[in-house]
């Protein structure tokens, strides 16, 4: 037989897990909504390695290079560039 305290503790654990999962999914959605991202995130978004992304740049893929040396990518611009090779 379970006590009220045990039931409440179990309920709190379930609620925490539900809230944690919801927050994790929301953060993932927000990250995916950003268009301009760093190199690592762009490569991950397209399911390729950073080296593959760098080779795409050598092939003409657009990148944003700031004066500080930071390299950024517009996911929309990369997608548009990729689609020109669609057959």
N, CA, C and O atoms as CSV, one atom per row, in Angstrom:
chain,resi,resn,atom,element,x,y,z
A,1,UNK,N,N,0.836,-1.182,0.000
A,1,UNK,CA,C,0.000,0.000,0.000
A,1,UNK,C,C,0.883,1.248,0.000
A,1,UNK,O,O,1.836,1.337,0.773
A,2,UNK,N,N,0.565,2.206,-0.863
A,2,UNK,CA,C,1.359,3.427,-0.919
A,2,UNK,C,C,0.729,4.508,-0.060
A,2,UNK,O,O,-0.489,4.603,0.090
A,3,UNK,N,N,1.606,5.306,0.488
A,3,UNK,CA,C,1.114,6.403,1.329
A,3,UNK,C,C,0.875,7.628,0.461
A,3,UNK,O,O,1.276,7.674,-0.702
A,4,UNK,N,N,0.233,8.593,1.032
A,4,UNK,CA,C,-0.032,9.841,0.314
A,4,UNK,C,C,1.286,10.523,-0.043
A,4,UNK,O,O,1.420,11.068,-1.139
A,5,UNK,N,N,2.265,10.500,0.873
A,5,UNK,CA,C,3.568,11.120,0.606
A,5,UNK,C,C,4.265,10.461,-0.586
A,5,UNK,O,O,4.833,11.148,-1.436
A,6,UNK,N,N,4.219,9.138,-0.645
A,6,UNK,CA,C,4.843,8.439,-1.771
A,6,UNK,C,C,4.147,8.795,-3.084
A,6,UNK,O,O,4.797,8.997,-4.109
A,7,UNK,N,N,2.835,8.869,-3.039
A,7,UNK,CA,C,2.060,9.227,-4.222
A,7,UNK,C,C,2.399,10.635,-4.687
A,7,UNK,O,O,2.573,10.872,-5.882
A,8,UNK,N,N,2.495,11.576,-3.740
A,8,UNK,CA,C,2.843,12.952,-4.091
A,8,UNK,C,C,4.255,13.047,-4.673
A,8,UNK,O,O,4.486,13.779,-5.636
A,9,UNK,N,N,5.184,12.316,-4.093
A,9,UNK,CA,C,6.558,12.319,-4.606
A,9,UNK,C,C,6.589,11.773,-6.026
A,9,UNK,O,O,7.270,12.330,-6.887
A,10,UNK,N,N,5.876,10.714,-6.277
A,10,UNK,CA,C,5.836,10.134,-7.617
A,10,UNK,C,C,5.190,11.109,-8.605
A,10,UNK,O,O,5.659,11.256,-9.734
A,11,UNK,N,N,4.131,11.762,-8.183
A,11,UNK,CA,C,3.455,12.741,-9.026
A,11,UNK,C,C,4.393,13.907,-9.352
A,11,UNK,O,O,4.422,14.378,-10.489
A,12,UNK,N,N,5.163,14.376,-8.354
A,12,UNK,CA,C,6.114,15.465,-8.578
A,12,UNK,C,C,7.196,15.056,-9.574
A,12,UNK,O,O,7.590,15.854,-10.425
A,13,UNK,N,N,7.674,13.822,-9.471
A,13,UNK,CA,C,8.690,13.331,-10.407
A,13,UNK,C,C,8.133,13.313,-11.819
A,13,UNK,O,O,8.806,13.745,-12.755
A,14,UNK,N,N,6.921,12.821,-11.983
A,14,UNK,CA,C,6.296,12.762,-13.305
A,14,UNK,C,C,6.110,14.160,-13.883
A,14,UNK,O,O,6.380,14.389,-15.062
A,15,UNK,N,N,5.648,15.096,-13.053
A,15,UNK,CA,C,5.455,16.472,-13.516
A,15,UNK,C,C,6.784,17.112,-13.892
A,15,UNK,O,O,6.878,17.799,-14.909
A,16,UNK,N,N,7.802,16.891,-13.084
A,16,UNK,CA,C,9.122,17.446,-13.394
A,16,UNK,C,C,9.617,16.910,-14.728
A,16,UNK,O,O,10.103,17.674,-15.563
A,17,UNK,N,N,9.496,15.606,-14.934
A,17,UNK,CA,C,9.938,15.004,-16.190
A,17,UNK,C,C,9.166,15.564,-17.386
A,17,UNK,O,O,9.747,15.813,-18.442
A,18,UNK,N,N,7.860,15.761,-17.217
A,18,UNK,CA,C,7.048,16.330,-18.293
A,18,UNK,C,C,7.490,17.759,-18.618
A,18,UNK,O,O,7.645,18.114,-19.787
A,19,UNK,N,N,7.689,18.567,-17.590
A,19,UNK,CA,C,8.113,19.954,-17.791
A,19,UNK,C,C,9.510,19.997,-18.402
A,19,UNK,O,O,9.765,20.791,-19.308
A,20,UNK,N,N,10.403,19.164,-17.920
A,20,UNK,CA,C,11.766,19.120,-18.443
A,20,UNK,C,C,11.759,18.758,-19.925
A,20,UNK,O,O,12.446,19.397,-20.722
A,21,UNK,N,N,11.001,17.754,-20.294
A,21,UNK,CA,C,10.912,17.334,-21.701
A,21,UNK,C,C,10.332,18.453,-22.567
A,21,UNK,O,O,10.826,18.706,-23.665
A,22,UNK,N,N,9.292,19.120,-22.080
A,22,UNK,CA,C,8.668,20.212,-22.820
A,22,UNK,C,C,9.654,21.362,-23.027
A,22,UNK,O,O,9.738,21.916,-24.124
A,23,UNK,N,N,10.396,21.722,-21.985
A,23,UNK,CA,C,11.378,22.804,-22.081
A,23,UNK,C,C,12.504,22.435,-23.044
A,23,UNK,O,O,12.958,23.268,-23.827
A,24,UNK,N,N,12.945,21.200,-22.981
A,24,UNK,CA,C,14.018,20.742,-23.862
A,24,UNK,C,C,13.576,20.827,-25.321
A,24,UNK,O,O,14.349,21.273,-26.169
A,25,UNK,N,N,12.369,20.414,-25.626
A,25,UNK,CA,C,11.837,20.483,-26.988
A,25,UNK,C,C,11.660,21.939,-27.427
A,25,UNK,O,O,11.917,22.275,-28.583
A,26,UNK,N,N,11.225,22.796,-26.510
A,26,UNK,CA,C,11.046,24.213,-26.852
A,26,UNK,C,C,12.380,24.861,-27.187
A,26,UNK,O,O,12.466,25.635,-28.140
A,27,UNK,N,N,13.416,24.560,-26.425
A,27,UNK,CA,C,14.745,25.100,-26.707
A,27,UNK,C,C,15.261,24.600,-28.046
A,27,UNK,O,O,15.878,25.353,-28.799
A,28,UNK,N,N,15.013,23.352,-28.339
A,28,UNK,CA,C,15.419,22.787,-29.631
A,28,UNK,C,C,14.720,23.527,-30.771
A,28,UNK,O,O,15.345,23.847,-31.781
A,29,UNK,N,N,13.424,23.797,-30.607
A,29,UNK,CA,C,12.666,24.516,-31.633
A,29,UNK,C,C,13.200,25.931,-31.835
A,29,UNK,O,O,13.307,26.402,-32.967
A,30,UNK,N,N,13.532,26.601,-30.744
A,30,UNK,CA,C,14.056,27.964,-30.839
A,30,UNK,C,C,15.384,27.968,-31.576
A,30,UNK,O,O,15.620,28.834,-32.418
A,31,UNK,N,N,16.250,27.018,-31.275
A,31,UNK,CA,C,17.537,26.938,-31.956
A,31,UNK,C,C,17.354,26.705,-33.450
A,31,UNK,O,O,18.089,27.266,-34.263
A,32,UNK,N,N,16.387,25.891,-33.809
A,32,UNK,CA,C,16.148,25.591,-35.220
A,32,UNK,C,C,15.533,26.775,-35.954
A,32,UNK,O,O,15.671,26.883,-37.172
A,33,UNK,N,N,14.855,27.669,-35.230
A,33,UNK,CA,C,14.223,28.821,-35.864
A,33,UNK,C,C,15.241,29.889,-36.250
A,33,UNK,O,O,14.997,30.660,-37.178
A,34,UNK,N,N,16.379,29.949,-35.555
A,34,UNK,CA,C,17.382,30.947,-35.897
A,34,UNK,C,C,17.933,30.647,-37.276
A,34,UNK,O,O,18.260,29.502,-37.587
A,35,UNK,N,N,18.033,31.667,-38.096
A,35,UNK,CA,C,18.540,31.445,-39.446
A,35,UNK,C,C,20.063,31.532,-39.485
A,35,UNK,O,O,20.715,30.683,-40.093
A,36,UNK,N,N,20.628,32.538,-38.851
A,36,UNK,CA,C,22.077,32.723,-38.887
A,36,UNK,C,C,22.687,32.003,-37.688
A,36,UNK,O,O,22.402,32.322,-36.533
A,37,UNK,N,N,23.539,31.017,-37.999
A,37,UNK,CA,C,24.105,30.172,-36.950
A,37,UNK,C,C,25.607,29.977,-37.174
A,37,UNK,O,O,26.146,30.269,-38.242
A,38,UNK,N,N,26.252,29.480,-36.136
A,38,UNK,CA,C,27.676,29.169,-36.231
A,38,UNK,C,C,27.882,27.919,-37.079
A,38,UNK,O,O,26.949,27.166,-37.357
A,39,UNK,N,N,29.119,27.729,-37.472
A,39,UNK,CA,C,29.501,26.644,-38.379
A,39,UNK,C,C,29.038,25.270,-37.890
A,39,UNK,O,O,28.441,24.502,-38.645
A,40,UNK,N,N,29.313,24.976,-36.645
A,40,UNK,CA,C,28.983,23.664,-36.077
A,40,UNK,C,C,27.479,23.392,-36.154
A,40,UNK,O,O,27.057,22.291,-36.505
A,41,UNK,N,N,26.672,24.414,-35.819
A,41,UNK,CA,C,25.227,24.242,-35.822
A,41,UNK,C,C,24.685,24.118,-37.241
A,41,UNK,O,O,23.727,23.387,-37.490
A,42,UNK,N,N,25.308,24.837,-38.166
A,42,UNK,CA,C,24.880,24.731,-39.566
A,42,UNK,C,C,25.154,23.325,-40.097
A,42,UNK,O,O,24.295,22.712,-40.731
A,43,UNK,N,N,26.348,22.829,-39.832
A,43,UNK,CA,C,26.690,21.474,-40.280
A,43,UNK,C,C,25.728,20.460,-39.673
A,43,UNK,O,O,25.240,19.565,-40.363
A,44,UNK,N,N,25.460,20.603,-38.396
A,44,UNK,CA,C,24.544,19.692,-37.705
A,44,UNK,C,C,23.137,19.782,-38.299
A,44,UNK,O,O,22.473,18.760,-38.475
A,45,UNK,N,N,22.689,20.979,-38.604
A,45,UNK,CA,C,21.355,21.188,-39.173
A,45,UNK,C,C,21.196,20.442,-40.494
A,45,UNK,O,O,20.148,19.855,-40.760
A,46,UNK,N,N,22.250,20.468,-41.325
A,46,UNK,CA,C,22.184,19.796,-42.620
A,46,UNK,C,C,22.650,18.345,-42.554
A,46,UNK,O,O,22.641,17.642,-43.564
A,47,UNK,N,N,23.053,17.898,-41.374
A,47,UNK,CA,C,23.426,16.498,-41.198
A,47,UNK,C,C,24.752,16.140,-41.844
A,47,UNK,O,O,24.938,15.016,-42.310
A,48,UNK,N,N,25.678,17.098,-41.871
A,48,UNK,CA,C,26.988,16.860,-42.460
A,48,UNK,C,C,28.070,17.258,-41.451
A,48,UNK,O,O,27.782,17.876,-40.426
A,49,UNK,N,N,29.300,16.898,-41.755
A,49,UNK,CA,C,30.407,17.287,-40.883
A,49,UNK,C,C,30.826,18.721,-41.183
A,49,UNK,O,O,30.479,19.279,-42.224
A,50,UNK,N,N,31.568,19.299,-40.266
A,50,UNK,CA,C,32.100,20.648,-40.465
A,50,UNK,C,C,33.019,20.658,-41.684
A,50,UNK,O,O,33.021,21.622,-42.450
A,51,UNK,N,N,33.800,19.591,-41.870
A,51,UNK,CA,C,34.678,19.511,-43.042
A,51,UNK,C,C,33.888,19.528,-44.347
A,51,UNK,O,O,34.314,20.149,-45.320
A,52,UNK,N,N,32.751,18.857,-44.373
A,52,UNK,CA,C,31.906,18.874,-45.568
A,52,UNK,C,C,31.388,20.289,-45.816
A,52,UNK,O,O,31.375,20.759,-46.953
A,53,UNK,N,N,30.967,20.958,-44.762
A,53,UNK,CA,C,30.489,22.336,-44.899
A,53,UNK,C,C,31.600,23.238,-45.443
A,53,UNK,O,O,31.354,24.090,-46.297
A,54,UNK,N,N,32.808,23.048,-44.949
A,54,UNK,CA,C,33.950,23.836,-45.444
A,54,UNK,C,C,34.204,23.555,-46.918
A,54,UNK,O,O,34.533,24.469,-47.674
A,55,UNK,N,N,34.055,22.303,-47.333
A,55,UNK,CA,C,34.268,21.991,-48.757
A,55,UNK,C,C,33.153,22.603,-49.600
A,55,UNK,O,O,33.394,22.993,-50.743
A,56,UNK,N,N,31.935,22.697,-49.058
A,56,UNK,CA,C,30.858,23.368,-49.774
A,56,UNK,C,C,31.210,24.833,-50.007
A,56,UNK,O,O,30.942,25.384,-51.074
A,57,UNK,N,N,31.818,25.461,-48.984
A,57,UNK,CA,C,32.212,26.870,-49.110
A,57,UNK,C,C,33.210,27.019,-50.256
A,57,UNK,O,O,33.123,27.978,-51.023
A,58,UNK,N,N,34.152,26.092,-50.383
A,58,UNK,CA,C,35.119,26.132,-51.487
A,58,UNK,C,C,34.424,25.973,-52.834
A,58,UNK,O,O,34.931,26.416,-53.864
A,59,UNK,N,N,33.245,25.330,-52.810
A,59,UNK,CA,C,32.472,25.123,-54.041
A,59,UNK,C,C,31.533,26.292,-54.330
A,59,UNK,O,O,30.873,26.321,-55.369
A,60,UNK,N,N,31.475,27.269,-53.394
A,60,UNK,CA,C,30.639,28.446,-53.622
A,60,UNK,C,C,29.519,28.663,-52.627
A,60,UNK,O,O,28.761,29.624,-52.758
A,61,UNK,N,N,29.396,27.804,-51.644
A,61,UNK,CA,C,28.360,27.960,-50.629
A,61,UNK,C,C,28.587,29.281,-49.874
A,61,UNK,O,O,29.711,29.567,-49.464
A,62,UNK,N,N,27.545,30.075,-49.690
A,62,UNK,CA,C,27.718,31.372,-49.031
A,62,UNK,C,C,27.999,31.237,-47.536
A,62,UNK,O,O,27.434,30.384,-46.852
A,63,UNK,N,N,28.883,32.099,-47.054
A,63,UNK,CA,C,29.170,32.174,-45.627
A,63,UNK,C,C,29.265,33.638,-45.239
A,63,UNK,O,O,29.435,34.507,-46.094
A,64,UNK,N,N,29.156,33.901,-43.969
A,64,UNK,CA,C,29.283,35.251,-43.428
A,64,UNK,C,C,30.548,35.257,-42.589
A,64,UNK,O,O,30.635,34.545,-41.588
A,65,UNK,N,N,31.525,36.054,-42.990
A,65,UNK,CA,C,32.785,36.108,-42.252
A,65,UNK,C,C,32.892,37.493,-41.624
A,65,UNK,O,O,33.024,38.495,-42.326
A,66,UNK,N,N,32.833,37.538,-40.292
A,66,UNK,CA,C,32.916,38.802,-39.571
A,66,UNK,C,C,34.365,39.268,-39.458
A,66,UNK,O,O,35.291,38.474,-39.623
A,67,UNK,N,N,34.559,40.557,-39.177
A,67,UNK,CA,C,35.903,41.100,-39.013
A,67,UNK,C,C,36.674,40.386,-37.916
A,67,UNK,O,O,37.899,40.278,-37.977
A,68,UNK,N,N,35.962,39.904,-36.926
A,68,UNK,CA,C,36.596,39.200,-35.806
A,68,UNK,C,C,37.124,37.832,-36.214
A,68,UNK,O,O,37.868,37.197,-35.467
A,69,UNK,N,N,36.735,37.381,-37.407
A,69,UNK,CA,C,37.150,36.064,-37.875
A,69,UNK,C,C,36.083,35.007,-37.682
A,69,UNK,O,O,36.217,33.893,-38.189
A,70,UNK,N,N,35.030,35.335,-36.961
A,70,UNK,CA,C,33.944,34.377,-36.740
A,70,UNK,C,C,33.222,34.118,-38.057
A,70,UNK,O,O,32.943,35.041,-38.823
A,71,UNK,N,N,32.929,32.861,-38.302
A,71,UNK,CA,C,32.224,32.468,-39.521
A,71,UNK,C,C,30.803,32.056,-39.150
A,71,UNK,O,O,30.595,31.229,-38.262
A,72,UNK,N,N,29.839,32.639,-39.836
A,72,UNK,CA,C,28.435,32.325,-39.624
A,72,UNK,C,C,27.817,31.901,-40.947
A,72,UNK,O,O,28.353,32.175,-42.021
A,73,UNK,N,N,26.692,31.237,-40.847
A,73,UNK,CA,C,25.992,30.752,-42.039
A,73,UNK,C,C,24.506,31.044,-41.902
A,73,UNK,O,O,23.928,30.907,-40.824
A,74,UNK,N,N,23.904,31.446,-43.001
A,74,UNK,CA,C,22.462,31.570,-43.062
A,74,UNK,C,C,21.935,30.227,-43.568
A,74,UNK,O,O,22.250,29.809,-44.682
A,75,UNK,N,N,21.140,29.565,-42.749
A,75,UNK,CA,C,20.606,28.262,-43.162
A,75,UNK,C,C,19.780,28.398,-44.433
A,75,UNK,O,O,19.794,27.517,-45.292
A,76,UNK,N,N,19.063,29.505,-44.543
A,76,UNK,CA,C,18.240,29.741,-45.726
A,76,UNK,C,C,19.122,29.888,-46.972
A,76,UNK,O,O,18.795,29.340,-48.025
A,77,UNK,N,N,20.232,30.619,-46.863
A,77,UNK,CA,C,21.132,30.809,-48.009
A,77,UNK,C,C,21.813,29.500,-48.388
A,77,UNK,O,O,21.980,29.205,-49.572
A,78,UNK,N,N,22.206,28.716,-47.390
A,78,UNK,CA,C,22.844,27.427,-47.676
A,78,UNK,C,C,21.846,26.500,-48.350
A,78,UNK,O,O,22.189,25.809,-49.309
A,79,UNK,N,N,20.615,26.482,-47.855
A,79,UNK,CA,C,19.569,25.639,-48.461
A,79,UNK,C,C,19.339,26.048,-49.914
A,79,UNK,O,O,19.234,25.198,-50.798
A,80,UNK,N,N,19.261,27.355,-50.151
A,80,UNK,CA,C,19.061,27.848,-51.521
A,80,UNK,C,C,20.229,27.426,-52.408
A,80,UNK,O,O,20.022,27.015,-53.550
A,81,UNK,N,N,21.452,27.523,-51.892
A,81,UNK,CA,C,22.630,27.124,-52.657
A,81,UNK,C,C,22.579,25.629,-52.977
A,81,UNK,O,O,22.880,25.221,-54.099
A,82,UNK,N,N,22.200,24.817,-51.992
A,82,UNK,CA,C,22.112,23.375,-52.214
A,82,UNK,C,C,21.073,23.015,-53.266
A,82,UNK,O,O,21.290,22.124,-54.087
A,83,UNK,N,N,19.936,23.721,-53.236
A,83,UNK,CA,C,18.844,23.400,-54.155
A,83,UNK,C,C,19.197,23.674,-55.608
A,83,UNK,O,O,18.557,23.132,-56.510
A,84,UNK,N,N,20.200,24.503,-55.850
A,84,UNK,CA,C,20.583,24.734,-57.242
A,84,UNK,C,C,21.221,23.487,-57.861
A,84,UNK,O,O,21.342,23.387,-59.082
A,85,UNK,N,N,21.627,22.541,-57.013
A,85,UNK,CA,C,22.204,21.289,-57.517
A,85,UNK,C,C,21.175,20.166,-57.599
A,85,UNK,O,O,21.500,19.030,-57.943
A,86,UNK,N,N,19.938,20.504,-57.278
A,86,UNK,CA,C,18.881,19.501,-57.328
A,86,UNK,C,C,18.580,19.134,-58.778
A,86,UNK,O,O,18.503,20.003,-59.647
A,87,UNK,N,N,18.415,17.860,-59.023
A,87,UNK,CA,C,18.119,17.381,-60.379
A,87,UNK,C,C,16.690,16.953,-60.492
A,87,UNK,O,O,16.258,16.520,-61.560
